[in-house]
Amino acid sequence: MGLTGTIPRLLGNLSFLVTLDLSGNKFQGSLPQEIVYLHRLRVINLSFNNFTGQIPSWFSFLTCLKYLNLKKNNFTRLIPHSLFNLLKLENLILSSNSIQGIIPEEIGNLHSLKYVDIETNQLNDSIPSSVFNISTPETIALGHSPFGNLPTDVCLNLTKLKKLSSIPKAVGALCNLNIPSSTGGLQMLLTLSLAENKLQGSIPDSMGDLSNLVFLDLSNNNLSGLIPKSLVALQFLSYVNLSLNNLWGEIPSDGPFKNFTSQSFMSNGGLCGSTRFLVPP
């Protein structure tokens, strides 16, 4: 729309408002506190603007809120703990800001959360384990933010998860950790992207149980051992990148691997198999 300036305080008089969508404009400055009077709001979309300052703590008073999108602004400082009192929240999108500090443990209170995206911020601590205790998420996008420990029982609650991604902004956020075998229990998973960490150990055979998996990127880690033959059972798998690891042994050639090229397995050193992968037989 191309609107500019600041949001007028009189907006707080629109007490009947259910959806506030001012995305894709050039609004700037801080958000007026009068928005707190819009108790019926279920949707707030302020993405792709130039808002600044801290994410307001008074968002917590908008108890009907189900969707909050602050993507691509200039919000800074900490995420207020009170934000996680929005117990009806289903979509939380804070990506592409300059948010600092940590994700509060209270994120585990959001038992209705389906989609959380905090990619591309300046977080400097681990994602709290409480995020993995929520049973409802379908997407957890943490790219370019530190990830912390991936729990060994990651599959126990995240039964609806379709996307899990972490691409750290600096040195590997999953530093010196193994991929837990329980990852194979994420039956709904479509995308698994854990590239550019310092994962070690082997790729668990249980990943062959990810029957809906379409996208798998484990590149640029310290993974070793064989590529599990169980992966040939993943009939929907259309993208694999296992390059820049320490894998060895034969590259599977059946199932979805019939469609992959050498680009998926570059810079491992110990791999062998079909000549089309440009490795020794």
Summary of the structure (lengths in Angstrom):
residues: 281
radius of gyration: 21.5
end to end distance: 58.6
largest distance: 72.9
contacts: 926
relative contact order: 0.07
helix: 20%
strand: 23%
